[in-house]
C-alpha cells in the first residue's frame, strides 16, 4: 500500500496519529531489493508503484513507532492458524 503513495511519510504519520494508545498497525510492503528506489512518477511495470521498497524502508517506521517488528511472508504463514 505505501509503495503507491508519494508522500508516504505523511501517510505513516497519519496512521500513527489515529492509533489508539497501545494500538498497532500492520504496514506491509513488498521487498524488492536491499535499498528503496523512488520513481519520479508511478511505474506501470510495477502496478503503479512510486517506489521499489527495499529492506531499508523499515527504517522509516522507526521514526514514528516505538516498536517495529519485521516479519517475512514465510514467517507469517508459519505463525498462522486457521480454524474452520
C-alpha distances in whole Angstrom, upper triangle without the diagonal:
4,5,6,7,11,12,10,13,13,10,11,15,14,12,16,18,17,18,21,23,23,20,17,13,11,8,7,7,9,12,14,17,19,18,15,16,15,15,18,16,13,14,15,16,12,11,11,9,11,11,12,11,14,16,17,13,14,17,15,14,18,19,17,18,21,20,17,18,16,16,16,16,19,20,18,20,23,23,22,25,25,28,29
4,5,5,8,9,6,9,10,8,8,12,12,11,14,16,17,17,21,23,22,19,16,13,11,8,8,7,9,12,14,16,17,15,12,13,12,13,15,14,12,14,16,17,13,13,11,9,9,9,10,9,12,14,14,10,11,14,11,11,15,15,15,16,19,19,16,17,15,17,17,17,21,21,19,22,25,24,24,27,28,30,32
4,6,8,10,8,11,13,11,12,15,16,15,17,20,20,21,24,26,26,23,20,16,14,10,9,7,8,10,11,13,15,13,10,10,9,10,13,12,10,11,13,13,10,10,9,5,6,5,7,7,10,13,13,10,12,14,13,13,17,17,17,19,22,21,18,19,17,17,17,17,21,21,20,22,25,25,25,28,29,32,34
4,7,9,8,12,13,11,13,16,16,15,18,20,20,21,25,27,27,24,21,18,16,13,12,10,11,13,14,16,18,17,13,13,11,11,12,10,8,9,11,13,10,9,6,5,5,7,9,10,14,17,17,14,16,18,15,16,20,20,19,21,24,24,21,22,20,21,20,20,23,24,23,25,28,28,27,30,30,33,34
4,6,5,9,9,8,10,13,13,13,16,18,18,20,23,25,26,23,20,17,16,13,13,11,13,15,16,18,20,17,14,13,11,11,12,11,9,12,14,16,13,12,10,8,7,8,11,12,15,18,17,13,15,17,14,15,18,18,17,19,23,23,20,22,20,22,22,22,26,26,24,27,30,29,29,32,32,35,36
4,6,9,9,9,12,14,14,15,18,19,20,22,25,27,28,25,23,20,19,16,16,14,16,17,17,18,19,17,13,12,9,9,9,9,9,12,15,17,14,14,11,9,6,8,12,12,15,18,17,14,16,17,14,16,19,17,17,20,24,24,22,24,22,24,24,24,28,29,27,30,33,32,32,35,36,38,40
4,6,6,7,9,10,11,13,15,16,17,19,23,25,25,23,21,18,18,15,16,15,17,18,19,20,21,18,14,14,11,12,12,12,13,16,18,20,18,17,14,12,10,11,14,14,17,19,17,14,15,16,12,14,17,15,15,18,21,22,20,23,22,24,24,25,29,29,28,30,33,32,32,35,36,39,40
4,5,5,6,8,10,10,12,14,15,17,20,22,22,20,18,15,15,11,13,12,14,16,17,18,19,16,13,13,11,13,14,14,14,16,19,20,17,17,14,12,10,10,13,12,14,16,14,11,12,13,9,10,14,12,12,15,18,19,17,19,18,20,21,22,26,25,24,27,29,29,28,32,33,35,37
4,5,5,6,9,10,11,12,14,16,19,20,21,19,17,15,15,13,15,14,17,18,19,20,19,17,14,15,13,15,16,17,17,19,22,24,21,21,18,15,13,13,15,14,16,16,14,11,12,11,8,9,11,9,9,12,16,17,16,18,18,21,22,24,27,26,25,28,31,29,30,33,34,37,39
4,6,5,6,9,10,10,12,14,18,20,21,19,17,15,16,14,16,16,19,21,22,23,23,20,17,18,16,17,18,18,18,21,23,25,22,22,19,17,15,15,18,17,19,20,18,15,15,15,11,12,14,12,11,14,17,19,18,21,21,23,25,26,29,29,27,30,33,31,31,34,35,37,39
4,5,5,6,9,10,11,13,16,18,19,17,15,12,13,11,13,14,17,19,21,22,22,20,17,18,16,18,18,18,17,20,22,24,20,19,17,15,14,14,17,15,18,19,18,14,14,15,11,11,14,13,11,13,17,18,16,19,19,21,22,23,27,26,24,27,30,28,28,31,31,34,36
4,5,5,6,9,10,11,15,16,16,14,12,10,11,9,12,13,16,17,20,21,21,19,16,18,17,19,20,20,19,21,24,25,21,21,19,17,16,15,17,15,17,17,15,12,11,12,8,7,10,9,7,9,13,14,13,15,16,18,20,21,25,24,22,25,27,26,26,29,30,32,35
4,5,5,6,9,10,14,15,16,14,13,12,14,12,16,16,20,21,24,24,24,22,19,21,19,21,22,22,22,24,27,28,25,24,22,20,18,18,20,18,20,20,18,15,14,14,10,9,11,9,7,9,13,15,14,17,19,21,23,25,28,27,25,28,30,29,29,31,33,35,37
4,5,5,6,9,12,14,16,14,13,11,14,13,16,17,21,23,25,26,26,24,21,23,21,23,23,23,22,25,27,28,25,24,22,20,19,19,22,20,22,22,21,17,17,17,13,12,14,13,10,12,15,17,17,19,20,22,24,25,29,28,25,29,31,29,28,31,32,34,36
4,5,6,6,10,12,13,11,10,8,10,10,13,15,19,21,23,25,25,23,21,23,21,23,24,24,22,25,27,28,24,23,22,20,19,19,21,19,21,21,20,16,15,16,13,11,13,13,9,10,14,14,14,16,17,19,21,22,26,24,22,25,27,25,25,27,28,30,32
4,6,5,9,10,11,9,9,8,11,11,15,17,21,22,25,26,25,24,22,24,23,25,26,26,25,27,30,31,27,26,25,22,22,21,23,20,21,21,20,17,15,15,12,10,11,10,7,7,10,12,12,15,17,19,22,23,26,25,23,26,28,25,26,28,29,31,34
4,6,8,10,12,11,11,11,14,15,18,20,24,25,28,29,29,27,25,26,25,27,28,27,27,29,31,33,29,28,27,24,24,24,26,23,25,24,23,20,18,18,15,13,14,13,9,10,13,15,16,19,21,23,26,27,30,28,26,29,31,29,29,31,32,34,36
4,6,9,12,9,10,10,14,14,18,20,24,26,29,30,30,29,26,28,26,28,29,28,27,30,31,33,29,28,27,25,24,25,26,24,26,26,25,21,20,20,18,15,17,16,12,12,15,16,17,19,21,23,26,26,29,28,25,28,30,27,27,29,30,31,33
4,6,8,6,7,8,11,13,17,19,23,25,28,29,29,28,26,28,27,29,31,30,29,31,32,34,30,29,28,26,25,25,27,24,25,24,24,21,18,19,17,14,15,15,11,11,13,14,15,17,19,21,23,24,27,25,22,26,27,24,24,26,27,28,31
4,6,5,8,10,14,16,20,22,26,28,31,33,32,31,29,32,31,33,34,34,32,34,36,37,33,32,31,29,29,29,30,27,28,27,27,24,21,22,20,17,18,18,14,13,14,15,16,18,21,22,26,26,29,26,24,27,28,25,25,26,27,28,31
4,5,9,12,15,17,21,24,28,29,32,33,32,32,30,33,32,35,36,36,35,37,38,39,35,34,34,31,31,30,31,28,29,28,27,24,21,22,20,17,17,17,14,12,12,13,15,17,21,23,26,27,29,27,25,28,29,25,26,27,29,30,32
4,7,10,13,16,19,22,26,27,31,31,30,30,29,32,32,34,36,36,35,36,38,38,35,34,33,31,31,30,30,27,27,26,25,23,20,20,19,16,16,17,13,11,10,11,13,15,18,20,23,24,26,23,21,25,25,22,22,24,26,27,30
4,7,10,13,16,20,23,25,28,29,29,29,27,30,29,32,34,33,32,33,35,35,31,30,30,28,28,27,28,25,26,24,24,21,18,20,18,15,15,16,13,11,11,11,12,14,16,18,21,22,24,22,19,23,24,20,20,22,24,25,28
4,7,10,13,16,19,21,25,26,25,25,24,27,27,29,31,31,29,30,32,32,28,27,27,25,25,24,24,21,22,21,21,18,15,17,16,12,13,15,12,9,11,9,10,11,13,14,17,18,21,18,16,19,21,18,18,20,22,24,26
4,6,9,13,16,18,22,23,23,23,21,24,23,26,28,27,25,26,28,28,25,24,23,21,22,21,21,18,19,18,19,16,13,15,14,10,13,14,11,9,12,11,10,10,12,13,16,16,19,17,15,18,20,18,17,20,21,24,26
4,6,10,13,15,19,20,21,21,19,22,22,24,27,26,23,24,26,26,22,21,21,19,20,19,19,16,17,16,17,14,12,15,14,11,14,16,13,12,14,12,10,10,10,10,12,13,16,14,12,15,17,15,15,18,19,22,24
4,7,10,12,16,18,18,18,16,18,18,20,23,22,20,21,22,22,19,18,18,15,16,15,15,12,14,14,14,11,10,13,11,9,12,14,12,12,15,13,10,10,10,11,12,13,16,15,13,16,19,17,17,20,22,24,27
4,7,9,13,15,16,16,14,17,17,19,22,21,19,19,20,20,16,16,16,14,15,14,13,11,12,12,14,11,10,14,13,11,15,17,16,15,17,15,12,11,9,9,10,10,13,13,11,14,17,16,16,19,20,24,26
4,6,9,12,13,13,11,13,14,16,19,18,16,16,17,17,13,13,14,11,12,10,9,7,9,10,12,9,9,13,12,12,15,17,16,16,19,17,14,13,11,11,10,11,14,15,14,16,19,19,19,22,23,27,29
4,6,9,12,12,11,13,14,15,19,18,16,15,16,14,11,12,13,10,12,10,8,6,8,9,12,10,11,15,15,15,18,20,20,20,22,20,16,15,12,12,10,10,13,15,14,16,18,19,19,23,24,27,29
4,6,8,9,9,11,13,15,19,19,17,16,17,16,12,14,15,12,14,11,8,5,5,6,9,9,10,13,14,15,17,19,20,20,22,20,16,15,11,11,9,10,13,14,15,16,19,20,21,24,26,29,31
4,7,8,8,10,12,14,18,18,16,14,16,13,11,13,15,12,13,10,6,6,6,8,11,11,13,16,16,17,20,22,23,23,25,23,19,19,15,15,12,13,15,17,18,19,21,23,24,27,28,32,34
4,6,7,9,12,14,18,19,18,16,18,16,13,17,17,14,15,11,8,7,5,7,9,10,13,14,16,18,19,21,23,23,25,23,20,19,15,16,14,15,17,19,20,21,23,25,26,29,31,35,37
4,7,10,13,16,20,21,20,19,21,19,17,20,20,17,17,13,10,8,5,5,7,9,11,12,14,16,17,19,21,22,23,21,18,18,14,16,14,16,18,19,20,22,24,25,27,30,32,36,38
4,6,10,13,16,18,18,17,20,19,16,19,19,15,14,10,8,7,4,6,5,7,10,11,12,15,16,17,20,21,22,21,18,18,16,17,16,19,21,21,23,25,26,27,29,32,34,38,40
4,7,10,13,15,15,14,17,16,14,16,15,12,11,7,6,4,4,7,6,6,10,11,11,14,16,16,18,20,22,21,18,19,16,18,17,19,21,22,23,25,27,27,28,32,34,37,39
4,7,10,12,12,11,15,14,12,15,14,10,9,5,5,7,8,11,10,10,13,14,14,17,19,19,21,23,25,25,21,22,20,21,20,21,24,25,25,27,30,30,31,35,36,40,42
4,7,9,10,10,14,14,12,14,12,9,6,4,6,8,10,14,12,11,15,15,14,17,19,19,20,23,25,25,22,23,21,23,22,23,26,27,27,29,32,32,32,36,37,40,42
4,5,7,7,11,12,11,13,10,8,5,5,8,11,13,17,16,14,18,19,17,20,23,22,23,26,29,29,26,27,24,26,24,25,28,30,29,31,34,34,34,38,39,42,43
4,7,9,12,14,13,15,11,10,7,9,12,14,17,20,19,17,21,21,19,22,25,24,25,28,31,31,28,30,28,29,28,28,32,33,32,34,37,38,37,41,41,45,46
4,6,9,12,11,12,8,8,6,9,12,15,18,21,21,18,22,23,21,23,26,25,26,28,32,32,29,30,28,29,28,28,31,33,32,33,36,37,36,39,40,43,44
4,6,9,8,8,5,5,5,8,10,13,17,20,20,18,21,22,20,22,25,25,25,27,31,30,27,28,26,26,25,25,28,30,29,30,33,34,33,36,36,39,40
4,5,5,7,5,5,6,8,9,13,16,20,20,18,21,23,22,23,27,27,27,29,32,31,28,28,26,26,24,24,27,29,28,29,32,33,33,36,36,39,40
4,5,5,5,7,9,11,12,15,18,22,23,21,24,26,25,26,29,30,30,31,35,34,30,30,28,27,25,24,27,30,29,29,33,34,33,35,35,38,39
4,6,7,8,11,12,11,14,17,20,22,20,23,26,25,26,29,30,30,32,35,33,30,30,26,26,24,22,25,28,27,27,31,32,31,34,34,38,38
4,6,6,9,9,8,11,14,17,19,17,20,22,21,23,26,27,27,28,31,30,26,26,23,22,20,19,22,25,24,24,28,29,28,31,31,35,35
4,6,9,11,11,13,16,20,21,19,21,24,22,23,27,27,27,28,31,30,27,26,24,23,21,20,23,25,24,24,28,29,28,30,30,33,34
4,6,9,10,13,16,20,21,18,21,23,21,22,26,26,26,27,30,30,27,27,24,24,23,22,25,27,26,27,30,31,30,33,33,35,36
4,5,7,9,13,16,17,14,17,19,17,19,22,22,22,24,27,26,23,24,21,21,20,20,23,25,24,25,28,29,28,31,32,35,36
4,7,9,13,16,16,13,16,18,16,18,21,21,21,23,26,26,23,24,22,23,22,22,25,27,26,28,31,31,31,34,34,37,39
4,6,9,13,12,10,13,15,14,16,19,19,20,21,25,24,21,22,19,20,19,20,23,24,24,26,28,29,29,32,33,37,38
4,7,10,11,9,13,15,14,16,19,20,21,22,25,24,20,20,18,18,17,17,20,22,22,23,26,27,27,31,32,35,37
4,7,8,6,9,11,11,13,16,17,18,19,21,20,17,17,14,15,14,15,18,19,19,21,24,24,25,28,30,33,35
4,5,6,8,10,11,13,15,17,18,19,21,19,16,16,13,14,13,15,17,18,19,21,23,23,25,28,30,34,36
4,5,6,8,11,12,13,15,17,17,18,17,13,13,10,11,11,14,16,16,17,20,21,21,23,27,29,33,35
4,5,6,8,10,11,13,15,16,17,16,13,14,12,14,14,17,19,19,20,23,24,24,26,30,32,35,38
4,5,6,8,10,11,13,14,16,15,12,13,11,13,14,16,19,19,19,22,24,23,25,28,30,34,36
4,5,5,7,9,11,11,13,11,8,9,8,11,12,15,18,17,17,20,22,21,22,26,28,31,34
4,5,5,7,10,10,12,11,9,11,11,14,16,19,21,20,20,24,25,24,26,29,32,35,38
4,5,6,7,9,12,12,10,13,13,16,17,20,23,22,21,25,26,25,26,30,32,35,38
4,5,6,6,9,9,7,10,10,14,16,18,21,20,19,23,24,23,24,27,29,32,35
4,5,5,7,7,6,10,11,15,17,20,23,21,21,24,25,24,25,29,31,34,37
4,6,8,10,10,14,15,18,21,23,26,24,24,28,29,27,28,32,34,37,39
4,7,9,9,13,15,18,21,23,26,24,23,27,28,26,27,30,32,34,37
4,6,7,10,13,16,19,21,24,22,21,24,25,23,24,27,29,32,35
4,7,10,13,17,20,23,25,22,21,25,26,23,25,28,30,32,35
4,7,10,13,17,19,21,18,18,22,22,20,21,24,27,29,33
4,6,10,13,16,18,15,15,19,20,18,19,23,25,28,31
4,7,10,13,15,12,12,16,16,14,16,19,22,25,28
4,7,10,12,10,10,14,14,13,15,19,22,25,28
4,7,8,6,6,10,11,10,12,16,19,22,25
4,5,5,6,9,10,11,12,16,19,22,25
4,5,5,6,9,10,11,14,16,20,22
4,6,5,6,9,10,13,16,19,22
4,5,5,6,9,12,15,19,22
4,5,5,6,10,12,16,19
4,5,5,8,10,14,17
4,6,8,11,15,18
4,7,10,13,17
4,7,10,13
4,7,10
4,7
4
